Amino acid sequence: MTSPGGAGARAAPGDGAGVDDLGPERPALSRLLDRLRMGAVLVLVAAVTIVGIPLQWLSLRLRLPARRRIPVLYHRLLLRLIGVRVSVRGAPASGRPLLLLANHASWLDISVVGSLTPLFFVAKSEVAGWPVIGLLARFQRTVFVDRQRRQATGEVNREIASRLHEGDPVVLFAEGTSSDGNRVLPFRTALVGAVREAFAATEEVVVQPLAVAYVRLQGVPMGRRHRPVAAWFGDMSLAPHLLDVLRQGALDVEVTFGAPLQLDAAHDRKSVTRACEAAVRHMCALSLAGRAG
C-alpha cells in the first residue's frame, strides 16, 4: 500500500490517453443510466462501510474471532458491488509464519488480496492518512510502520509477531510503489528486511510470491492501452480513478500464488526477494498474455 508515485511508475507512451476510448459515444439516456447506476453503487458501498466499520472496531476492541473474518467479507462485498471479479490460481502456503510478497498496481489491490483469506498488510505510516485507502488499510488490520521513529520499531515488531501468532499471513507490496499494471517494478529488499526483523523469534520464514494482474474489461482482454482503468499510478488523482472504475465496471483480475521459498540462515533476504520478484514478473506476464493456468 503505497503512493502511486515513484521512480519507474510512469505510463508507457499512449497508456493514459485511452481510458475513455472504449467505443463510440453512447446516447444521453445511456450516460444517464450509467450515472444512476454509479450513484446506487456508491450508496451501497457507503452503507456497507457504515455498518462494517463499527462492527470491526468492536471486534478489534474485544478481540473477537470475527475481527479476522469481517474484512474478508467486507472486501468481497465491495468487489461485487463495484464489479470486480477475482480468479485465483494456487493457494497460500501451509507453513507459518508466512510472508506474501506481491506486486502493486492499484488501490483495488487491497480489496482483491484482502478478499482471499484472513491476512494483514504492512504499510508505511503515511498510508493511514490517505482518503479511502487509509480506511481500507485500517479495516484490514494493517500495521503501519513509521521509519522515522526508530524507537517505535520494537512496538511494531511486537504487533506483527502477535498477528503472526494468530496464523495470519503478512502481505508486503514489495515494489514500494504502484506500477502501471503492465510490468512489475524491482522489489525492494530493504522492505523485506524491515519486516524480517519481526520474525526474530523464529529461525525460518515461509516467503511466497503473489501476482496480481488486471486482465479483462467488460469481458474483453484489457491490453496495455486500457490498463489505467484498473491501475492507479503516477500522478493520478484517486477520486476520478474511482469513478472510472465504477463507470466501466466488469473488471477481471487474476491472482496467482507462486511456489513458497524459505528465508532462513542459509537463504539471505536479497536472494529470496529477487527470486520472488522473478516469479511474480513471470506469473504476471502469463496472466496479461492470457496464458496463465
Backbone bond lengths (Angstrom), bond angles and torsions (degrees), N, CA, C in turn:
res aa  C-N    CA-C-N  psi(-1)  N-CA   C-N-CA  omega(-1)  CA-C   N-CA-C  phi
1 M - - - 1.434 - - 1.498 109.56 -
2 T 1.300 115.07 98.91 1.437 119.76 -173.64 1.498 109.66 -137.38
3 S 1.322 115.84 169.02 1.453 119.98 177.08 1.511 109.17 -67.04
4 P 1.345 118.05 154.57 1.456 119.50 -178.54 1.506 113.18 -72.35
5 G 1.313 118.80 -10.11 1.452 121.12 -179.24 1.501 111.97 -80.87
6 G 1.308 116.39 -176.63 1.463 120.91 176.15 1.504 111.12 126.01
7 A 1.289 115.10 157.01 1.458 120.03 -179.41 1.508 110.05 -63.83
8 G 1.335 115.17 138.79 1.462 120.21 176.74 1.503 113.89 82.91
9 A 1.349 118.44 2.33 1.451 120.28 -176.89 1.513 112.43 -99.11
10 R 1.333 118.33 13.05 1.454 120.27 -178.79 1.514 109.68 -75.38
11 A 1.321 114.60 153.65 1.459 120.13 179.07 1.523 110.03 -72.73
12 A 1.326 114.34 148.71 1.452 119.07 172.60 1.520 108.01 -72.02
13 P 1.339 118.96 159.07 1.448 121.43 -178.28 1.516 111.78 -52.39
14 G 1.339 114.87 126.31 1.461 120.07 177.45 1.491 114.75 84.89
15 D 1.369 119.37 -9.50 1.458 120.41 -174.63 1.511 112.78 -62.68
16 G 1.343 118.07 -43.03 1.449 119.50 -172.00 1.510 113.67 -86.73
17 A 1.337 118.30 -5.31 1.456 119.85 -171.40 1.509 113.34 -86.66
18 G 1.307 118.36 -17.81 1.452 119.33 -169.93 1.494 115.55 -110.31
19 V 1.342 118.43 21.79 1.456 120.07 -176.03 1.516 111.40 -61.97
20 D 1.363 115.85 -37.09 1.456 119.22 -177.99 1.526 112.49 -90.50
21 D 1.325 115.96 -8.79 1.453 120.89 -173.89 1.521 110.69 -85.90
22 L 1.335 115.22 67.67 1.463 119.66 -177.40 1.526 112.67 -108.89
23 G 1.307 117.53 13.55 1.448 120.58 -179.64 1.517 110.02 146.63
24 P 1.347 117.41 -176.71 1.459 120.62 179.46 1.519 111.90 -64.50
25 E 1.330 115.80 156.12 1.459 120.66 179.40 1.524 110.20 -61.84
26 R 1.311 116.74 134.84 1.460 121.37 -175.94 1.516 111.41 -87.06
27 P 1.333 117.80 156.65 1.470 121.09 178.92 1.527 111.11 -61.14
28 A 1.323 115.54 159.41 1.462 121.54 -178.36 1.523 111.48 -58.45
29 L 1.332 117.49 -38.49 1.461 120.69 -179.51 1.519 110.99 -63.71
30 S 1.315 115.59 -40.25 1.460 119.64 178.80 1.520 110.93 -63.74
31 R 1.340 116.36 -41.68 1.464 119.80 178.56 1.529 111.08 -65.30
32 L 1.324 116.32 -37.28 1.464 120.07 177.93 1.524 110.76 -64.36
33 L 1.333 116.75 -43.17 1.459 120.40 178.76 1.534 110.72 -63.30
34 D 1.335 115.79 -36.19 1.469 119.81 177.21 1.534 110.29 -61.81
35 R 1.338 115.76 -43.17 1.468 119.25 -179.32 1.522 110.54 -64.96
36 L 1.317 116.30 -39.85 1.466 119.61 178.41 1.525 110.85 -64.56
37 R 1.331 116.00 -41.12 1.459 119.56 178.63 1.518 110.88 -63.83
38 M 1.339 116.51 -44.08 1.455 120.72 179.19 1.520 110.93 -61.68
39 G 1.344 115.78 -40.82 1.458 119.24 178.58 1.518 111.59 -63.18
40 A 1.336 115.84 -42.02 1.465 119.78 179.32 1.523 111.20 -63.86
41 V 1.339 116.59 -40.70 1.463 120.48 179.24 1.528 110.34 -63.59
42 L 1.316 116.74 -43.26 1.465 120.42 179.91 1.521 111.30 -62.20
43 V 1.333 116.11 -39.74 1.467 120.22 178.65 1.530 110.18 -64.09
44 L 1.335 116.93 -43.30 1.462 120.71 -179.95 1.529 111.45 -66.91
45 V 1.340 116.35 -40.90 1.469 119.87 177.82 1.525 109.70 -62.25
46 A 1.333 116.65 -43.20 1.463 120.31 178.34 1.521 111.10 -62.07
47 A 1.331 116.51 -40.67 1.462 119.99 -179.43 1.528 111.39 -64.80
48 V 1.330 116.42 -45.10 1.465 120.57 178.96 1.527 110.23 -62.07
49 T 1.334 116.28 -40.04 1.464 120.83 -179.30 1.525 111.34 -68.12
50 I 1.331 116.43 -42.30 1.470 120.64 -179.72 1.525 110.99 -62.78
51 V 1.325 116.51 -36.57 1.466 120.19 177.25 1.528 111.02 -76.08
52 G 1.343 116.13 -40.54 1.462 120.15 -173.96 1.509 114.63 -71.04
53 I 1.326 117.72 -37.34 1.463 120.56 -175.78 1.529 112.54 -60.64
54 P 1.334 119.66 -52.09 1.473 117.79 179.43 1.524 113.22 -65.00
55 L 1.337 117.26 -33.05 1.464 119.63 177.59 1.524 110.72 -64.15
56 Q 1.329 115.95 -44.89 1.465 119.41 179.34 1.525 110.87 -68.32
57 W 1.327 116.92 -39.43 1.466 119.69 179.01 1.530 110.32 -60.66
58 L 1.338 116.40 -44.07 1.457 120.50 179.32 1.527 110.88 -65.08
59 S 1.324 116.43 -41.21 1.462 120.61 179.60 1.526 111.37 -63.33
60 L 1.337 115.95 -38.99 1.467 119.71 178.71 1.528 111.06 -69.07
61 R 1.317 116.26 -41.87 1.459 120.04 -179.39 1.517 112.05 -62.95
62 L 1.341 115.75 -40.32 1.462 120.88 -177.48 1.528 112.20 -94.20
63 R 1.336 116.46 0.36 1.466 122.36 -178.56 1.524 111.61 52.78
64 L 1.325 114.64 47.26 1.459 120.94 178.40 1.531 110.03 -78.73
65 P 1.321 117.93 149.36 1.471 119.60 177.39 1.530 112.97 -57.09
66 A 1.331 116.40 -26.45 1.468 120.52 -178.27 1.517 112.63 -63.48
67 R 1.337 118.68 -18.34 1.463 121.23 -178.26 1.523 111.63 -62.23
68 R 1.338 117.11 -22.12 1.460 120.88 179.11 1.522 111.58 -86.29
69 R 1.340 117.14 -29.24 1.459 120.74 -174.59 1.522 113.61 -95.10
70 I 1.337 117.58 -27.42 1.467 119.69 -177.99 1.528 112.05 -58.93
71 P 1.357 119.95 -45.86 1.469 118.69 178.19 1.526 113.40 -59.77
72 V 1.325 117.31 -38.40 1.470 120.35 179.05 1.525 110.07 -61.00
73 L 1.323 116.89 -47.31 1.460 121.23 179.50 1.520 110.60 -63.71
74 Y 1.336 116.33 -43.00 1.462 119.98 -179.50 1.530 111.30 -60.29
75 H 1.321 117.09 -47.49 1.470 120.28 -178.28 1.526 110.93 -64.92
76 R 1.310 117.42 -36.95 1.465 119.44 178.22 1.520 111.26 -65.17
77 L 1.326 116.89 -41.82 1.468 120.50 177.23 1.524 110.56 -64.49
78 L 1.331 116.05 -43.34 1.468 120.67 -179.46 1.522 111.02 -60.35
79 L 1.324 117.17 -46.58 1.459 120.63 -179.93 1.526 111.80 -63.52
80 R 1.326 116.25 -39.81 1.468 119.56 178.77 1.526 110.87 -63.75
81 L 1.320 116.32 -40.68 1.457 120.59 -178.14 1.530 112.17 -66.02
82 I 1.328 116.78 -41.38 1.459 118.80 -176.88 1.528 112.86 -90.08
83 G 1.330 117.11 -1.95 1.457 120.61 171.68 1.505 115.58 88.25
84 V 1.327 117.63 32.47 1.465 121.49 177.95 1.521 109.24 -105.15
85 R 1.332 116.48 123.98 1.458 122.06 -179.89 1.525 109.28 -108.25
86 V 1.326 115.62 131.37 1.459 121.29 -174.57 1.525 110.14 -111.06
87 S 1.327 116.43 126.15 1.465 122.43 172.76 1.526 108.03 -109.47
88 V 1.322 116.57 133.35 1.461 121.05 -174.66 1.524 109.98 -117.76
89 R 1.315 115.29 132.49 1.466 122.17 173.83 1.524 108.30 -118.02
90 G 1.310 115.68 129.71 1.450 119.74 -177.24 1.520 111.02 82.88
91 A 1.327 115.68 -168.30 1.467 120.99 -177.19 1.523 108.70 -156.45
92 P 1.340 116.52 160.09 1.469 118.88 176.35 1.524 110.36 -60.60
93 A 1.309 116.88 143.63 1.462 121.68 177.79 1.527 109.79 -62.09
94 S 1.317 116.33 150.66 1.461 120.48 -178.09 1.525 112.13 -80.48
95 G 1.333 117.59 -22.43 1.454 121.12 -178.78 1.517 112.87 -68.36
96 R 1.300 116.70 148.91 1.461 122.94 177.75 1.525 109.15 -135.74
97 P 1.340 117.05 149.58 1.458 128.60 -1.44 1.531 111.66 -70.88
98 L 1.331 115.26 150.97 1.462 121.43 -173.90 1.522 110.48 -121.98
99 L 1.326 115.40 125.41 1.460 122.92 175.38 1.517 108.59 -112.15
100 L 1.336 116.88 121.12 1.461 122.44 178.51 1.528 108.76 -99.99
101 L 1.325 116.66 122.44 1.460 121.97 177.42 1.526 108.65 -103.30
102 A 1.337 115.84 115.29 1.461 121.12 -173.42 1.522 111.68 -121.03
103 N 1.330 115.69 155.84 1.464 120.70 168.66 1.522 108.97 -80.77
104 H 1.327 115.91 168.73 1.466 119.89 -171.81 1.522 109.44 -143.03
105 A 1.344 116.46 120.55 1.460 119.84 -178.75 1.524 113.47 -127.46
106 S 1.330 118.49 -16.05 1.460 118.98 -170.86 1.524 111.21 -158.78
107 W 1.338 115.48 158.04 1.465 119.95 170.36 1.526 110.34 -61.83
108 L 1.321 117.27 -23.26 1.462 121.67 177.79 1.523 112.09 -63.99
109 D 1.345 117.16 -23.89 1.465 120.72 -178.37 1.530 111.81 -55.81
110 I 1.329 116.72 -34.57 1.464 120.13 -178.63 1.520 110.61 -60.32
111 S 1.332 116.07 -47.31 1.466 119.56 -179.70 1.523 111.87 -73.94
112 V 1.342 116.84 -36.94 1.470 120.25 179.95 1.528 110.03 -60.97
113 V 1.329 117.01 -51.95 1.462 120.92 -179.38 1.523 110.55 -71.53
114 G 1.339 116.80 -39.58 1.465 120.54 -178.41 1.511 113.83 -66.21
115 S 1.336 117.34 -19.10 1.467 120.44 -179.33 1.523 112.66 -82.02
116 L 1.341 118.00 -7.65 1.461 120.94 -171.46 1.524 113.16 -80.35
117 T 1.319 116.40 -45.65 1.467 121.23 -173.66 1.521 107.94 -167.63
118 P 1.322 119.67 161.08 1.462 119.58 174.26 1.533 110.63 -58.22
119 L 1.321 116.26 125.23 1.461 122.33 180.00 1.520 108.09 -159.78
120 F 1.322 115.86 177.50 1.455 119.06 174.45 1.514 109.67 -144.51
121 F 1.332 114.86 158.17 1.448 121.81 -178.34 1.525 110.46 -105.42
122 V 1.315 115.43 156.26 1.456 122.29 167.13 1.524 106.45 -114.05
123 A 1.341 116.32 127.07 1.459 120.38 -176.48 1.519 110.12 -141.71
124 K 1.321 116.16 159.01 1.459 119.94 177.24 1.530 109.41 -69.46
125 S 1.307 116.31 154.15 1.463 122.04 -170.58 1.519 113.01 -62.25
126 E 1.335 118.30 -28.24 1.468 120.62 -178.31 1.528 112.47 -61.06
127 V 1.331 115.99 -28.90 1.465 120.24 -177.25 1.523 111.26 -60.54
128 A 1.320 117.51 -31.64 1.463 121.16 -176.98 1.518 111.99 -59.30
129 G 1.337 118.06 -28.50 1.459 121.11 -177.26 1.510 114.73 -93.99
130 W 1.334 118.13 -1.38 1.458 120.15 -178.75 1.526 110.71 -77.77
131 P 1.358 118.02 138.19 1.456 120.02 177.44 1.530 111.39 -64.25
132 V 1.295 116.37 144.37 1.471 125.21 178.47 1.533 110.58 67.23
133 I 1.350 117.13 -59.88 1.457 120.29 -176.85 1.525 110.68 -64.52
134 G 1.325 116.55 -42.85 1.460 120.25 177.89 1.515 111.89 -60.98
135 L 1.344 115.31 -38.98 1.461 120.03 178.50 1.521 110.66 -64.42
136 L 1.340 116.58 -46.94 1.461 120.52 178.77 1.528 110.77 -60.70
137 A 1.327 115.37 -40.10 1.467 119.60 -178.88 1.525 111.10 -64.71
138 R 1.324 117.21 -45.26 1.465 120.35 179.05 1.523 110.88 -63.83
139 F 1.329 116.16 -39.16 1.458 120.94 179.10 1.527 110.64 -59.85
140 Q 1.330 115.79 -31.15 1.459 122.24 -176.49 1.531 112.17 -88.01
141 R 1.332 118.06 8.75 1.468 123.06 179.75 1.530 111.71 64.26
142 T 1.322 115.74 35.93 1.452 120.70 -179.32 1.532 111.40 -63.48
143 V 1.319 115.50 141.28 1.459 121.86 172.87 1.526 107.12 -95.74
144 F 1.332 116.83 119.56 1.457 121.83 -178.44 1.523 109.95 -95.51
145 V 1.319 115.03 131.61 1.462 121.76 -176.62 1.524 109.15 -110.95
146 D 1.323 116.05 120.91 1.460 122.14 174.69 1.528 107.33 -98.49
147 R 1.321 115.92 100.53 1.465 120.75 -174.14 1.534 112.09 -73.07
148 Q 1.350 117.01 -9.20 1.461 120.12 177.31 1.527 111.54 -85.43
149 R 1.320 117.10 -17.66 1.468 121.29 -178.26 1.526 109.01 -106.90
150 R 1.302 116.52 89.13 1.455 121.39 -177.33 1.523 111.62 -62.04
151 Q 1.362 115.86 -31.01 1.459 118.53 -177.88 1.523 112.06 -69.73
152 A 1.338 117.33 -14.22 1.461 120.62 -179.89 1.522 112.19 -87.53
153 T 1.338 117.18 -6.12 1.459 120.45 -175.89 1.525 111.92 -58.78
154 G 1.336 116.68 -45.70 1.461 120.03 -179.23 1.516 111.96 -60.64
155 E 1.331 116.51 -41.76 1.468 120.50 179.34 1.521 111.29 -63.50
156 V 1.333 116.16 -43.65 1.467 121.11 179.07 1.524 110.23 -63.38
157 N 1.323 117.11 -44.74 1.465 120.81 -179.54 1.523 111.74 -61.79
158 R 1.338 115.61 -39.07 1.471 118.50 177.92 1.526 110.72 -65.51
159 E 1.327 116.15 -37.33 1.474 119.28 179.02 1.524 110.72 -66.29
160 I 1.332 117.00 -43.83 1.467 120.79 178.02 1.527 110.21 -62.80
161 A 1.336 116.58 -44.56 1.464 120.52 179.76 1.518 111.34 -60.57
162 S 1.351 116.98 -37.78 1.460 120.82 178.71 1.524 111.09 -63.97
163 R 1.347 116.34 -42.02 1.473 119.98 178.97 1.530 110.34 -65.84
164 L 1.311 115.70 -41.84 1.462 119.58 -179.35 1.523 111.25 -64.89
165 H 1.322 116.41 -32.94 1.464 120.92 178.29 1.525 110.56 -62.25
166 E 1.338 116.37 -27.78 1.465 120.67 177.45 1.528 111.75 -77.44
167 G 1.331 116.58 -8.83 1.461 120.60 176.67 1.513 115.25 93.88
168 D 1.351 117.38 4.79 1.457 119.90 -178.12 1.525 110.87 -83.94
169 P 1.340 118.05 139.14 1.470 120.62 175.13 1.523 110.66 -67.93
170 V 1.318 115.99 154.04 1.462 121.67 172.55 1.525 107.50 -108.15
171 V 1.345 116.13 134.91 1.461 122.20 -177.47 1.520 109.17 -109.59
172 L 1.323 115.39 131.97 1.456 121.10 176.90 1.523 109.03 -127.70
173 F 1.339 116.32 123.27 1.464 120.42 172.75 1.526 106.82 -80.41
174 A 1.321 114.45 98.32 1.461 120.71 -162.72 1.524 114.51 -77.86
175 E 1.335 118.74 -8.59 1.461 119.72 178.12 1.534 111.52 -74.53
176 G 1.332 116.52 -21.90 1.457 120.27 -179.18 1.507 113.91 79.83
177 T 1.321 118.28 0.77 1.455 124.67 176.53 1.516 107.17 -162.15
178 S 1.332 117.39 -178.59 1.465 119.63 178.55 1.524 109.62 -107.36
179 S 1.312 115.77 146.75 1.463 121.87 -178.49 1.523 109.47 -101.81
180 D 1.340 116.34 -176.73 1.462 120.75 178.84 1.526 112.25 -84.94
181 G 1.330 117.55 5.13 1.457 120.87 177.21 1.514 114.20 84.58
182 N 1.337 117.13 -9.92 1.459 120.49 179.51 1.519 112.62 -95.49
183 R 1.314 116.40 -11.38 1.463 120.38 -177.48 1.527 109.21 -151.13
184 V 1.320 115.50 166.56 1.467 122.16 177.43 1.517 107.73 -109.85
185 L 1.318 116.71 126.96 1.456 122.12 179.06 1.528 109.94 -80.57
186 P 1.328 117.90 161.57 1.470 120.19 179.05 1.529 111.84 -58.72
187 F 1.323 116.36 138.16 1.458 121.70 176.56 1.526 109.06 -76.70
188 R 1.308 115.98 142.98 1.463 121.45 -178.41 1.532 109.64 -95.49
189 T 1.317 114.98 111.83 1.460 119.12 -177.40 1.528 111.90 -66.05
190 A 1.340 117.08 -26.00 1.464 119.94 179.74 1.531 110.79 -64.03
191 L 1.331 116.47 -35.96 1.462 119.37 178.36 1.519 110.83 -65.08
192 V 1.329 115.89 -42.66 1.462 120.13 178.44 1.519 110.14 -64.03
193 G 1.328 116.65 -39.64 1.457 120.30 179.15 1.513 112.19 -63.17
194 A 1.351 116.24 -38.12 1.459 119.98 179.52 1.520 111.38 -64.51
195 V 1.330 116.46 -41.12 1.468 119.89 178.21 1.525 110.14 -71.73
196 R 1.332 116.50 -34.26 1.474 120.31 -178.40 1.524 111.50 -59.67
197 E 1.326 117.34 -30.14 1.462 120.44 -179.63 1.526 112.10 -59.97
198 A 1.328 116.28 -27.22 1.464 120.12 -178.75 1.528 111.66 -74.35
199 F 1.326 116.80 -12.34 1.460 121.01 -178.12 1.524 111.89 -97.81
200 A 1.313 116.64 22.27 1.466 120.27 -173.83 1.521 112.52 -60.29
201 A 1.317 116.68 -26.57 1.465 119.90 -176.70 1.521 112.58 -76.85
202 T 1.307 117.99 -9.75 1.459 120.19 -178.24 1.522 109.68 -122.91
203 E 1.313 117.28 150.82 1.456 121.21 -175.74 1.519 112.68 -80.40
204 E 1.294 117.94 -26.36 1.455 119.58 -178.19 1.518 110.82 -143.55
205 V 1.318 114.88 155.40 1.456 122.96 -179.35 1.523 108.09 -129.70
206 V 1.319 116.75 138.99 1.461 121.08 173.35 1.525 107.64 -85.72
207 V 1.324 116.70 124.16 1.463 122.45 179.34 1.521 107.72 -116.13
208 Q 1.323 115.92 128.63 1.466 120.12 -175.72 1.531 110.78 -129.10
209 P 1.329 117.52 128.15 1.470 120.13 176.43 1.525 110.98 -72.49
210 L 1.327 116.06 142.95 1.462 122.59 -178.58 1.529 108.34 -135.57
211 A 1.328 116.32 119.35 1.466 121.53 -177.63 1.523 110.30 -106.27
212 V 1.335 115.38 132.48 1.463 122.01 177.87 1.528 107.43 -120.53
213 A 1.348 117.50 120.15 1.466 121.19 -176.37 1.526 109.96 -134.25
214 Y 1.323 116.24 128.54 1.472 122.08 177.16 1.520 107.23 -91.66
215 V 1.333 116.42 116.47 1.467 119.66 -163.97 1.526 115.34 -116.69
216 R 1.315 118.51 -28.81 1.469 119.43 -177.30 1.522 110.72 -136.70
217 L 1.327 114.36 148.69 1.460 122.49 176.46 1.519 108.09 -128.64
218 Q 1.330 116.22 119.62 1.462 121.57 -176.66 1.530 111.46 54.68
219 G 1.352 114.81 36.66 1.452 120.98 175.95 1.511 115.60 83.56
220 V 1.341 117.61 -2.75 1.462 122.10 -176.99 1.526 108.68 -110.36
221 P 1.358 117.93 137.82 1.466 118.87 176.81 1.528 111.07 -49.28
222 M 1.324 115.84 132.48 1.457 120.94 -169.45 1.522 113.13 -71.77
223 G 1.313 117.47 -47.15 1.454 120.09 -177.31 1.518 111.82 74.99
224 R 1.349 116.09 165.94 1.457 121.15 -176.59 1.523 112.47 -62.02
225 R 1.307 116.99 -37.14 1.467 120.85 -172.25 1.519 112.60 -63.52
226 H 1.331 116.99 -36.87 1.458 120.13 -175.30 1.523 113.67 -104.75
227 R 1.329 117.18 8.00 1.462 119.14 178.30 1.528 112.56 -59.44
228 P 1.366 119.73 -31.47 1.469 119.26 178.56 1.524 114.57 -63.29
229 V 1.326 118.25 -11.61 1.467 118.19 172.50 1.516 109.69 -60.25
230 A 1.328 116.67 -35.54 1.467 120.90 179.09 1.525 112.32 -99.82
231 A 1.333 116.89 -41.72 1.465 120.92 -174.70 1.526 111.03 -74.63
232 W 1.322 115.28 139.20 1.473 122.77 178.11 1.510 107.02 -122.83
233 F 1.330 116.79 110.12 1.456 119.76 -170.74 1.520 109.43 -156.39
234 G 1.339 115.37 177.32 1.450 120.05 178.07 1.516 111.37 61.17
235 D 1.346 116.49 -132.50 1.462 120.96 -179.29 1.522 112.09 -104.34
236 M 1.331 117.23 24.97 1.462 120.62 178.80 1.530 111.00 -62.66
237 S 1.328 116.10 138.53 1.463 121.27 172.78 1.517 108.99 -82.78
238 L 1.323 116.29 145.64 1.456 120.04 -174.60 1.526 112.54 -71.08
239 A 1.331 118.16 -47.00 1.469 121.01 -173.49 1.534 112.54 -59.45
240 P 1.355 119.33 -50.47 1.466 118.28 177.95 1.525 112.63 -61.27
241 H 1.331 116.16 -36.46 1.461 118.54 179.52 1.528 110.84 -66.29
242 L 1.322 116.98 -41.39 1.459 121.64 177.05 1.523 110.78 -59.09
243 L 1.333 116.76 -43.78 1.469 120.77 179.66 1.526 111.09 -66.22
244 D 1.343 116.94 -36.45 1.469 120.01 176.89 1.524 111.01 -62.21
245 V 1.333 116.51 -42.50 1.462 120.65 178.31 1.521 110.10 -60.37
246 L 1.337 116.41 -44.68 1.460 120.18 -179.87 1.526 111.04 -66.19
247 R 1.323 116.71 -39.41 1.472 120.41 -176.84 1.521 111.62 -69.13
248 Q 1.343 116.56 -43.33 1.458 119.60 -177.15 1.527 111.31 -76.72
249 G 1.342 116.64 -46.38 1.468 120.65 178.12 1.520 113.37 62.12
250 A 1.326 115.42 -179.72 1.468 123.30 174.43 1.525 112.22 50.94
251 L 1.322 115.88 56.07 1.462 121.48 174.15 1.529 109.46 -93.94
252 D 1.317 115.93 137.65 1.462 120.87 174.67 1.520 109.10 -112.73
253 V 1.329 115.76 131.08 1.462 121.43 179.70 1.516 108.91 -127.28
254 E 1.321 115.81 136.87 1.458 121.40 177.98 1.526 109.34 -107.13
255 V 1.317 116.04 130.12 1.458 122.81 178.06 1.528 107.76 -115.64
256 T 1.326 116.33 126.30 1.461 120.56 -176.28 1.519 110.28 -126.31
257 F 1.331 115.79 125.34 1.461 121.77 174.36 1.525 108.50 -90.83
258 G 1.333 116.16 128.77 1.448 120.36 178.74 1.520 112.60 -91.07
259 A 1.307 115.58 -176.43 1.466 120.87 179.03 1.530 109.76 -71.60
260 P 1.342 117.48 133.68 1.471 120.15 -178.68 1.524 112.41 -71.88
261 L 1.328 114.82 152.43 1.464 122.61 177.46 1.519 109.12 -124.38
262 Q 1.318 116.05 164.32 1.454 121.29 178.11 1.526 110.07 -105.22
263 L 1.333 115.23 131.81 1.455 121.37 172.85 1.523 107.34 -110.52
264 D 1.328 115.64 104.69 1.462 120.54 -177.87 1.526 109.10 -147.79
265 A 1.323 116.12 -165.37 1.462 120.15 -176.80 1.519 112.18 -60.85
266 A 1.339 116.65 -29.06 1.460 120.57 -177.03 1.530 112.99 -88.56
267 H 1.323 117.12 -9.82 1.459 121.44 -177.28 1.527 107.99 -132.03
268 D 1.327 117.57 106.31 1.465 120.23 -175.93 1.524 110.44 -76.20
269 R 1.324 116.07 160.34 1.460 121.66 -174.15 1.525 112.28 -62.82
270 K 1.350 117.60 -31.65 1.459 118.72 -177.80 1.520 111.65 -67.45
271 S 1.327 116.42 -45.39 1.467 119.06 -179.22 1.525 111.27 -67.39
272 V 1.337 116.64 -39.26 1.466 120.42 179.14 1.528 110.42 -67.10
273 T 1.327 116.81 -41.35 1.465 120.64 179.14 1.521 110.60 -63.38
274 R 1.301 117.16 -44.23 1.472 120.62 179.85 1.528 111.42 -64.95
275 A 1.330 116.88 -38.09 1.466 120.01 177.76 1.527 110.36 -64.80
276 C 1.327 117.29 -40.59 1.464 120.89 178.25 1.529 110.85 -66.79
277 E 1.316 116.11 -40.14 1.466 120.31 177.86 1.528 110.89 -59.12
278 A 1.327 115.92 -46.13 1.464 120.10 179.73 1.521 111.20 -63.40
279 A 1.333 116.46 -39.95 1.461 120.38 179.59 1.527 111.40 -66.07
280 V 1.325 116.60 -43.74 1.469 120.58 179.46 1.525 110.43 -64.26
281 R 1.334 116.39 -42.55 1.468 119.97 179.53 1.531 110.46 -61.64
282 H 1.330 116.61 -41.70 1.474 120.74 179.72 1.532 110.68 -66.33
283 M 1.334 117.65 -45.47 1.465 120.69 -178.78 1.516 111.65 -65.65
284 C 1.343 117.44 -38.72 1.466 120.40 177.07 1.519 111.09 -64.78
285 A 1.326 116.15 -41.80 1.476 119.99 -179.41 1.537 110.47 -61.52
286 L 1.328 116.69 -41.56 1.456 119.73 178.28 1.529 111.13 -63.54
287 S 1.343 116.95 -43.85 1.460 120.42 -179.44 1.531 111.06 -64.31
288 L 1.328 116.90 -45.62 1.464 120.68 -178.12 1.522 111.58 -65.75
289 A 1.331 116.90 -28.99 1.469 121.59 179.09 1.516 112.52 -87.28
290 G 1.343 116.31 -2.86 1.464 120.15 179.68 1.508 113.62 75.95
291 R 1.346 116.60 22.14 1.463 119.61 -177.03 1.529 112.66 -113.74
292 A 1.321 117.84 9.46 1.479 120.33 -179.89 1.513 109.86 -69.41
293 G 1.325 115.08 148.69 1.467 120.59 176.11 1.503 112.63 82.60
